[in-house]
């Protein structure tokens, strides 16, 4: 019996109790979905629900009285061994061994689909993350959002949402011209302009730009503005390609790469201001055009067009929000860096000025700072740590798992040597090792002629470690749905570590392969075969969970 099946059984028991007059609860007050959870203490049963406490007021009954009615009905339900009332009205449910063990076959047969659900079905989400300037390589701060953003994309999809991942390319504004001027300065061997880009990676870009445009320096003398524009465009093309390649190596892909420059060139910025003016939120003062964001909680009104007629970054932000809205995304999730706290209220104010509900149509997630000690820095990097350094020095799997293992809003300090360590105190190794162990068990079992297809008797899974393992396997779909709804991929990582621990304990206590005593191998029985089902079910859930984090599930370590 799966948690969903148990929840349905509880709902059926409620309806039956209403129909039999055992509770004055109105039939239309019976919830369509009943929540079941794992008790913290396994001695309290396999599953627990507080539905009686939630409905007692509507029923005009004491919670324990309503829980007792449900307990009697559930105890007679096939697959349920016992239902007990605890505390103020909790209902603790213990499944019989056969019903609990059936989950192993359910998981194996579902394969990669196990854990995927429809909790967020009907939600259409635009998920924007990283969105770094195309003027340099992705650094350690971007790395955290790359790992978390891609994990959240996978989670949202697994929970049934229609999600589009988007990278906003900040390719407009003065910084792009400074980028072009910096390339020319590097090519000429002169100092980069104030506020430019002195990093050694620009030396490499300058060499590549000169290779494509050998007369660049001559053009810089004859027509400096044209040379800056040319260097800017060529450098942008090269650096954006490098960013894409780096993300591909990190296992991150985007559905949409959206150019900020396109907003200006298409007239979207001007059109956005006209639309916001029609909503009654645009005004003029001191020669500039403003958006009255203070009406919706911002700390000050924001300038859209400066007195010199130049649009602000905020104007592009407003146009970009409206673009997402026009492209059919009622839910917009922005994942921003630690230095963007001030953006939360202003982005929500844009949503409100556009006629949206800022509590529904926009969500802004702020990540905190991160540092990794012990990373070898490349010759081009100076004092910066870039994503390419992390991939080369530590590896994609340890970096992605470590980044996803912690809440985004917590500062993070990691050690590169610990992340690479192949020991059980390294969480990513611990989980991957559990998966590799399940694969090894299956390989060795096959050599002993233990085959799943030859038998399955879930009633045989009676060992306490088997009950604990089955219980956590059954909790996986809830973890996925909860992590997606709360935007917290770290819940999946912590779940996988708990699952790995329970698997390793089961492995130590229960044999899948037949034992050899005095040189004689015991006969293969349904217990061996059924345990192989449980082993393979664990392997599947470990693989599914690691995939949600963008981490590989190796068959050998």
C-alpha positions as CSV (number, residue, x, y, z in Angstrom):
1,X,0.0,0.0,0.0
2,X,1.4,3.3,-1.1
3,X,0.9,6.6,0.9
4,X,-1.5,7.7,-1.8
5,X,-3.5,4.5,-1.5
6,X,-3.5,4.9,2.3
7,X,-4.8,8.5,2.0
8,X,-7.6,7.2,-0.2
9,X,-8.5,4.5,2.3
10,X,-8.7,7.2,5.1
11,X,-10.9,9.3,2.8
12,X,-13.1,6.3,2.2
13,X,-13.4,5.6,5.9
14,X,-14.5,9.2,6.5
15,X,-17.2,8.9,3.9
16,X,-18.4,5.6,5.3
17,X,-18.5,7.0,8.9
18,X,-20.6,9.9,7.7
19,X,-23.0,7.6,5.8
20,X,-23.3,5.3,8.8
21,X,-24.1,8.2,11.1
22,X,-21.0,7.6,13.3
23,X,-20.0,11.3,12.9
24,X,-22.1,14.4,12.3
25,X,-19.4,15.6,9.9
26,X,-21.1,17.0,6.7
27,X,-20.2,14.9,3.7
28,X,-19.0,17.9,1.8
29,X,-16.5,18.6,4.6
30,X,-14.6,15.4,3.9
31,X,-11.3,16.5,2.2
32,X,-10.4,15.2,-1.2
33,X,-6.8,14.7,-0.1
34,X,-5.8,13.5,3.4
35,X,-2.2,14.0,4.4
36,X,-0.3,11.1,5.8
37,X,3.2,11.4,7.3
38,X,5.9,9.3,8.7
39,X,6.0,9.3,12.5
40,X,9.3,10.4,14.0
41,X,9.3,7.3,16.1
42,X,8.9,4.1,14.0
43,X,7.4,2.3,17.1
44,X,4.3,4.5,16.5
45,X,3.5,2.8,13.2
46,X,4.3,3.2,9.5
47,X,2.1,6.3,8.9
48,X,0.3,8.9,10.9
49,X,-2.4,11.5,10.1
50,X,-4.0,14.3,12.1
51,X,-7.1,14.4,10.0
52,X,-9.4,13.8,13.0
53,X,-7.9,16.9,14.7
54,X,-8.4,18.9,11.6
55,X,-12.1,17.9,11.2
56,X,-13.2,17.6,14.8
57,X,-14.6,21.2,15.0
58,X,-16.6,20.8,11.8
59,X,-17.9,17.5,13.1
60,X,-18.7,18.8,16.6
61,X,-16.8,15.9,18.0
62,X,-13.9,15.4,20.3
63,X,-10.8,14.7,18.1
64,X,-10.1,11.4,19.8
65,X,-13.7,10.3,19.4
66,X,-13.5,10.9,15.6
67,X,-10.1,9.3,15.4
68,X,-11.5,6.2,17.2
69,X,-14.3,5.9,14.7
70,X,-11.7,6.0,11.9
71,X,-9.4,3.6,13.6
72,X,-12.1,0.9,13.8
73,X,-12.9,1.2,10.1
74,X,-9.3,1.3,9.0
75,X,-8.4,-1.7,11.1
76,X,-10.8,-3.7,8.9
77,X,-9.2,-2.4,5.7
78,X,-7.2,-5.0,3.8
79,X,-3.5,-4.2,4.0
80,X,-3.8,-2.4,7.4
81,X,-2.6,-4.4,10.4
82,X,-3.5,-1.8,13.1
83,X,-4.8,1.7,13.6
84,X,-4.2,3.4,17.0
85,X,-5.4,6.6,18.5
86,X,-2.6,8.6,20.1
87,X,-2.3,11.9,22.0
88,X,-5.0,14.5,21.3
89,X,-6.3,12.7,18.3
90,X,-3.5,11.5,16.1
91,X,-4.1,8.3,14.1
92,X,-1.1,6.0,13.9
93,X,-1.4,3.3,11.2
94,X,0.6,0.1,10.8
95,X,0.5,-1.8,7.5
96,X,0.8,-5.5,7.4
97,X,4.0,-6.9,6.0
98,X,2.5,-7.9,2.7
99,X,0.9,-4.6,2.1
100,X,4.1,-2.7,3.1
101,X,6.3,-4.9,1.1
102,X,4.2,-4.6,-2.1
103,X,5.7,-1.1,-2.4
104,X,9.0,-2.7,-3.5
105,X,7.3,-4.1,-6.6
106,X,5.4,-0.8,-7.2
107,X,8.7,1.2,-7.2
108,X,10.6,-1.2,-9.5
109,X,7.7,-1.3,-12.0
110,X,7.3,2.5,-12.0
111,X,11.0,3.0,-12.6
112,X,12.1,6.6,-13.2
113,X,8.4,7.7,-12.9
114,X,8.3,6.8,-9.2
115,X,8.1,10.0,-7.1
116,X,6.8,12.1,-10.0
117,X,3.3,13.4,-9.3
118,X,0.7,16.1,-10.0
119,X,0.9,18.2,-6.9
120,X,1.8,21.2,-9.1
121,X,-0.3,20.2,-12.1
122,X,-1.8,23.3,-13.8
123,X,1.1,25.6,-12.7
124,X,2.9,27.3,-15.5
125,X,6.2,28.6,-14.2
126,X,9.0,30.7,-15.7
127,X,12.2,30.0,-13.7
128,X,15.0,32.5,-14.2
129,X,18.4,31.9,-12.6
130,X,22.1,32.8,-13.0
131,X,21.5,35.6,-15.6
132,X,25.1,36.8,-15.3
133,X,26.6,39.5,-17.5
134,X,28.2,38.1,-20.6
135,X,31.4,40.0,-19.8
136,X,33.3,37.3,-17.9
137,X,33.2,33.6,-16.8
138,X,30.7,32.3,-14.4
139,X,32.1,32.5,-10.8
140,X,31.4,30.6,-7.6
141,X,28.3,32.7,-6.8
142,X,26.8,31.8,-10.1
143,X,27.7,28.2,-9.4
144,X,25.3,28.0,-6.5
145,X,22.4,29.3,-8.5
146,X,23.3,27.0,-11.4
147,X,23.1,23.9,-9.1
148,X,20.0,25.1,-7.2
149,X,18.2,26.5,-10.2
150,X,18.6,23.4,-12.3
151,X,17.6,21.2,-9.4
152,X,14.5,23.3,-8.8
153,X,13.6,23.1,-12.5
154,X,13.8,19.3,-12.3
155,X,11.7,19.3,-9.1
156,X,9.0,21.5,-10.4
157,X,8.6,19.3,-13.5
158,X,8.6,16.2,-11.3
159,X,5.7,17.7,-9.3
160,X,3.7,18.2,-12.4
161,X,4.3,21.9,-13.2
162,X,5.0,23.2,-16.7
163,X,8.3,24.9,-16.2
164,X,10.5,26.9,-18.5
165,X,14.0,27.7,-17.4
166,X,15.3,31.1,-18.6
167,X,18.7,32.9,-18.7
168,X,18.4,36.6,-18.9
169,X,21.5,37.9,-20.8
170,X,22.5,41.3,-19.4
171,X,23.9,42.4,-22.7
172,X,22.7,46.1,-22.7
173,X,24.0,49.2,-21.0
174,X,27.3,50.9,-20.4
175,X,29.1,47.9,-19.1
176,X,29.0,46.3,-22.5
177,X,30.8,49.2,-24.0
178,X,33.4,49.1,-21.2
179,X,33.8,45.4,-22.0
180,X,34.5,46.3,-25.7
181,X,37.0,49.0,-24.6
182,X,38.7,46.6,-22.2
183,X,39.3,44.1,-25.1
184,X,40.8,46.8,-27.2
185,X,43.0,48.0,-24.4
186,X,44.2,44.4,-23.8
187,X,44.8,43.9,-27.5
188,X,46.9,47.2,-27.6
189,X,48.8,46.4,-24.4
190,X,47.4,49.5,-22.6
191,X,45.6,50.0,-19.3
192,X,41.9,49.1,-19.4
193,X,39.5,52.1,-18.9
194,X,38.2,52.9,-15.4
195,X,35.4,50.6,-14.5
196,X,36.5,48.2,-17.2
197,X,37.5,44.5,-17.0
198,X,41.1,43.9,-16.1
199,X,40.9,40.1,-15.6
200,X,43.4,38.0,-17.5
201,X,40.6,36.2,-19.2
202,X,40.2,39.4,-21.3
203,X,43.7,38.8,-22.6
204,X,42.5,35.6,-24.1
205,X,39.4,37.2,-25.5
206,X,41.5,40.0,-27.0
207,X,43.7,37.4,-28.8
208,X,40.6,35.6,-30.2
209,X,39.0,38.9,-31.3
210,X,42.2,39.9,-33.0
211,X,42.3,36.6,-34.7
212,X,38.8,37.2,-36.1
213,X,39.4,40.9,-36.8
214,X,43.1,41.5,-37.5
215,X,42.5,45.2,-38.3
216,X,40.8,46.0,-35.0
217,X,43.6,48.2,-33.7
218,X,43.8,50.2,-36.9
219,X,40.0,50.7,-36.7
220,X,40.5,51.8,-33.1
221,X,42.6,54.7,-34.3
222,X,40.4,55.6,-37.3
223,X,37.0,55.2,-35.6
224,X,37.2,54.4,-31.8
225,X,33.4,54.1,-31.3
226,X,33.1,51.6,-34.2
227,X,36.1,49.6,-32.9
228,X,34.6,49.4,-29.4
229,X,31.3,48.2,-30.8
230,X,33.0,45.6,-32.9
231,X,35.2,44.4,-30.0
232,X,32.1,44.4,-27.8
233,X,30.0,42.2,-30.1
234,X,32.8,39.8,-30.9
235,X,33.8,39.5,-27.3
236,X,30.2,39.0,-26.3
237,X,29.7,36.2,-28.8
238,X,32.8,34.4,-27.5
239,X,32.1,34.9,-23.8
240,X,28.5,33.8,-24.1
241,X,29.6,30.7,-26.0
242,X,32.0,30.0,-23.1
243,X,29.2,30.4,-20.6
244,X,27.0,28.0,-22.5
245,X,29.8,25.5,-22.8
246,X,30.6,25.7,-19.1
247,X,27.0,25.2,-18.1
248,X,26.7,22.2,-20.4
249,X,29.7,20.7,-18.7
250,X,28.0,21.3,-15.4
251,X,24.8,19.6,-16.6
252,X,22.7,22.7,-16.8
253,X,20.6,23.7,-19.8
254,X,18.1,26.5,-20.4
255,X,14.9,26.5,-22.5
256,X,15.2,30.2,-23.2
257,X,18.2,32.6,-23.5
258,X,16.6,36.0,-23.4
259,X,18.6,39.1,-24.5
260,X,18.1,42.4,-22.5
261,X,19.3,44.2,-25.6
262,X,16.3,42.8,-27.5
263,X,13.9,44.7,-25.2
264,X,15.4,48.0,-26.2
265,X,15.8,47.2,-29.9
266,X,12.2,45.9,-30.2
267,X,10.7,48.9,-28.5
268,X,9.5,46.7,-25.6
269,X,10.8,49.1,-23.0
270,X,8.9,52.1,-24.4
271,X,5.8,49.9,-24.8
272,X,6.1,48.7,-21.2
273,X,6.2,52.3,-20.0
274,X,3.1,53.1,-22.0
275,X,1.3,50.1,-20.5
276,X,2.2,51.0,-17.0
277,X,1.2,54.6,-17.6
278,X,-2.2,53.3,-18.7
279,X,-2.5,51.5,-15.4
280,X,-2.1,54.9,-13.7
281,X,1.3,54.3,-12.1
282,X,3.7,56.4,-14.2
283,X,4.4,60.1,-13.4
284,X,7.0,62.7,-14.4
285,X,9.1,64.7,-12.0
286,X,12.5,66.6,-12.3
287,X,12.5,65.9,-16.0
288,X,12.5,62.1,-15.5
289,X,9.8,59.5,-15.9
290,X,9.0,57.5,-12.8
291,X,7.0,54.4,-11.7
292,X,5.1,54.9,-8.4
293,X,6.3,51.7,-6.8
294,X,5.8,53.1,-3.2
295,X,2.1,52.4,-3.6
296,X,2.9,48.7,-3.5
297,X,5.5,48.6,-0.7
298,X,8.7,49.7,-2.3
299,X,10.9,52.0,-0.2
300,X,11.0,54.7,-3.0
301,X,9.6,55.4,-6.4
302,X,11.8,54.2,-9.3
303,X,13.1,56.1,-12.3
304,X,12.2,54.6,-15.7
305,X,13.7,57.2,-18.0
306,X,16.4,59.6,-16.8
307,X,16.2,63.3,-17.5
308,X,18.7,62.8,-20.3
309,X,16.3,60.4,-22.0
310,X,18.3,57.2,-21.2
311,X,16.2,54.3,-19.9
312,X,17.3,52.8,-16.6
313,X,18.0,49.1,-15.8
314,X,14.7,49.3,-13.9
315,X,12.9,50.1,-17.1
316,X,14.3,47.0,-18.7
317,X,13.2,45.0,-15.6
318,X,9.7,46.2,-16.0
319,X,9.7,45.4,-19.7
320,X,11.1,42.0,-19.0
321,X,8.4,41.2,-16.4
322,X,5.7,42.2,-18.9
323,X,7.4,40.0,-21.5
324,X,7.2,37.0,-19.3
325,X,3.6,37.8,-18.6
326,X,2.8,38.2,-22.3
327,X,4.6,34.9,-23.1
328,X,2.0,33.0,-20.9
329,X,3.8,32.6,-17.6
330,X,1.4,33.4,-14.7
331,X,4.0,32.4,-12.2
332,X,7.5,33.9,-12.4
333,X,10.3,32.8,-10.1
334,X,13.4,34.9,-9.9
335,X,16.5,33.5,-8.3
336,X,18.9,36.3,-7.4
337,X,22.2,36.7,-5.7
338,X,23.0,37.9,-2.2
339,X,23.5,41.5,-3.4
340,X,20.0,41.7,-4.8
341,X,17.9,42.0,-1.6
342,X,16.8,45.4,-2.7
343,X,15.2,43.9,-5.8
344,X,12.5,42.0,-4.0
345,X,10.2,44.9,-3.3
346,X,10.8,46.6,-6.5
347,X,10.1,43.5,-8.6
348,X,6.9,42.8,-6.6
349,X,5.9,46.4,-7.1
350,X,6.3,46.0,-10.9
351,X,4.0,43.0,-10.8
352,X,1.4,45.0,-8.8
353,X,1.7,48.0,-11.2
354,X,1.2,45.6,-14.1
355,X,-2.1,44.4,-12.5
356,X,-0.8,41.1,-11.1
357,X,-0.9,39.8,-7.6
358,X,2.6,40.0,-6.2
359,X,1.9,37.2,-3.7
360,X,0.9,34.9,-6.5
361,X,2.4,35.9,-9.8
362,X,6.0,36.6,-8.7
363,X,8.4,34.9,-6.3
364,X,11.9,36.2,-5.6
365,X,14.5,33.8,-4.0
366,X,17.7,35.3,-2.7
367,X,20.8,33.2,-2.3
368,X,23.5,33.8,0.2
369,X,27.2,34.0,-0.2
370,X,29.4,31.0,-0.6
371,X,33.1,30.2,-0.3
372,X,35.1,27.1,-1.0
373,X,38.5,26.7,0.6
374,X,41.3,24.9,-1.1
375,X,40.3,25.3,-4.7
376,X,43.2,25.6,-7.1
377,X,42.8,28.8,-9.1
378,X,43.6,28.9,-12.8
379,X,46.2,31.2,-14.3
380,X,43.6,33.5,-15.8
381,X,41.6,33.9,-12.7
382,X,43.5,36.2,-10.3
383,X,41.6,36.1,-7.0
384,X,38.4,34.7,-8.5
385,X,37.1,31.2,-8.3
386,X,35.2,30.3,-11.5
387,X,32.9,27.4,-12.3
388,X,35.4,26.0,-14.7
389,X,37.9,25.8,-11.7
390,X,35.4,23.9,-9.6
391,X,34.5,21.4,-12.4
392,X,38.2,20.7,-13.0
393,X,39.4,20.6,-9.4
394,X,36.5,19.0,-7.6
395,X,34.1,17.6,-10.2
396,X,30.6,18.2,-11.2
397,X,28.9,15.7,-8.9
398,X,30.4,16.9,-5.6
399,X,29.9,20.5,-6.5
400,X,26.3,20.1,-7.5
401,X,25.3,17.9,-4.6
402,X,27.1,20.1,-2.1
403,X,25.4,23.3,-3.4
404,X,22.0,21.7,-3.4
405,X,22.4,20.2,0.0
406,X,21.8,23.5,1.9
407,X,19.0,26.0,1.9
408,X,19.6,28.8,-0.6
409,X,19.2,31.5,2.1
410,X,22.0,30.2,4.3
411,X,25.6,31.3,3.9
412,X,27.7,28.4,2.8
413,X,31.4,27.5,3.5
414,X,32.7,24.3,2.0
415,X,36.1,22.6,1.8
416,X,37.2,21.3,-1.5
417,X,39.2,18.4,0.0
418,X,36.2,17.2,2.0
419,X,34.0,17.4,-1.2
420,X,36.4,15.1,-3.0
421,X,36.9,12.6,-0.2
422,X,35.8,9.1,-0.9
423,X,34.6,8.3,2.6
424,X,31.2,7.9,4.3
425,X,31.5,11.3,5.9
426,X,31.3,12.9,2.5
427,X,27.5,13.1,1.8
428,X,27.7,12.8,-2.0
429,X,30.0,9.8,-1.8
430,X,27.8,8.2,0.9
431,X,24.7,8.4,-1.3
432,X,26.4,7.4,-4.5
433,X,28.1,4.5,-2.8
434,X,24.7,3.3,-1.6
435,X,23.5,3.3,-5.2
436,X,26.7,1.5,-6.4
437,X,26.2,-1.1,-3.6
438,X,22.7,-1.8,-4.8
439,X,24.0,-2.4,-8.3
440,X,26.7,-4.7,-6.9
441,X,24.2,-6.7,-4.9
442,X,22.1,-7.2,-8.0
443,X,25.1,-8.3,-10.1
444,X,26.2,-10.8,-7.5
445,X,22.6,-12.0,-7.0
446,X,22.3,-12.7,-10.7
447,X,25.4,-14.9,-10.5
448,X,23.7,-16.9,-7.8
449,X,20.6,-17.3,-9.9
450,X,18.5,-15.0,-7.7
451,X,16.0,-13.5,-10.2
452,X,13.1,-11.1,-9.4
453,X,10.9,-12.7,-12.0
454,X,11.1,-16.1,-10.2
455,X,9.1,-15.0,-7.2
456,X,7.9,-12.2,-5.0
457,X,6.3,-12.6,-1.5
458,X,6.1,-9.2,0.2
459,X,4.8,-10.8,3.4
460,X,8.4,-12.2,3.9
461,X,9.8,-8.7,4.5
462,X,9.4,-8.7,8.2
463,X,12.8,-7.7,9.5
464,X,12.8,-4.4,11.3
465,X,15.3,-2.9,8.9
466,X,13.1,-3.9,6.0
467,X,10.1,-2.1,7.6
468,X,12.3,1.0,8.1
469,X,13.6,0.9,4.5
470,X,10.1,0.4,3.0
471,X,8.7,3.3,5.1
472,X,11.3,5.8,3.8
473,X,10.9,4.5,0.3
474,X,7.2,5.2,0.5
475,X,7.9,8.7,1.7
476,X,9.8,9.7,-1.4
477,X,6.8,11.1,-3.5
478,X,5.9,13.4,-0.6
479,X,9.4,14.7,-0.3
480,X,9.5,15.5,-4.0
481,X,6.2,17.3,-3.9
482,X,7.1,19.2,-0.7
483,X,10.6,20.2,-2.0
484,X,9.0,21.5,-5.2
485,X,6.3,23.5,-3.4
486,X,8.7,25.0,-0.9
487,X,11.4,25.6,-3.6
488,X,13.9,23.6,-1.4
489,X,16.0,21.1,-3.3
490,X,18.0,20.4,-0.1
491,X,15.1,18.3,1.2
492,X,15.8,15.8,-1.5
493,X,19.5,15.6,-0.6
494,X,18.8,15.1,3.1
495,X,16.2,12.5,2.2
496,X,18.7,10.6,0.1
497,X,21.3,10.5,2.9
498,X,18.6,9.1,5.3
499,X,17.7,6.5,2.7
500,X,21.3,5.5,2.2
501,X,21.8,5.1,5.9
502,X,18.7,2.8,6.2
503,X,19.9,0.8,3.1
504,X,23.4,0.3,4.5
505,X,21.9,-0.9,7.8
506,X,19.5,-3.3,6.0
507,X,22.5,-4.5,3.9
508,X,24.3,-5.4,7.1
509,X,21.4,-7.3,8.5
510,X,19.6,-9.0,5.6
511,X,21.1,-11.2,2.9
512,X,19.9,-11.1,-0.7
513,X,22.3,-13.8,-1.8
514,X,22.0,-17.3,-0.5
515,X,24.5,-18.1,2.4
516,X,27.3,-20.5,2.0
517,X,27.8,-22.8,5.0
518,X,30.6,-25.4,5.1
519,X,31.1,-25.0,1.4
520,X,27.4,-25.7,0.7
521,X,25.2,-22.9,-0.8
522,X,21.7,-22.7,0.6
523,X,18.8,-23.0,-1.8
524,X,17.5,-19.8,-3.4
525,X,14.1,-19.0,-1.9
526,X,11.4,-16.4,-2.3
527,X,12.9,-14.5,0.6
528,X,16.1,-13.9,-1.5
529,X,14.1,-13.0,-4.5
530,X,11.8,-10.6,-2.6
531,X,14.8,-8.9,-1.0
532,X,16.2,-8.4,-4.4
533,X,13.0,-6.5,-5.3
534,X,13.6,-4.3,-2.2
535,X,17.3,-3.8,-3.1
536,X,16.3,-2.8,-6.7
537,X,13.5,-0.5,-5.4
538,X,16.1,1.3,-3.3
539,X,18.4,1.6,-6.2
540,X,15.6,3.1,-8.3
541,X,14.7,5.7,-5.7
542,X,18.4,6.7,-5.1
543,X,18.8,7.1,-8.9
544,X,15.6,9.1,-9.2
545,X,16.6,11.4,-6.3
546,X,20.1,12.0,-7.6
547,X,18.7,12.8,-11.0
548,X,16.6,15.5,-9.5
549,X,19.8,17.1,-8.1
550,X,21.6,16.7,-11.5
551,X,24.0,14.2,-9.9
552,X,25.0,10.9,-11.5
553,X,24.1,7.5,-10.0
554,X,27.3,5.4,-10.6
555,X,27.0,1.7,-10.8
556,X,30.5,1.3,-9.5
557,X,32.8,3.4,-7.3
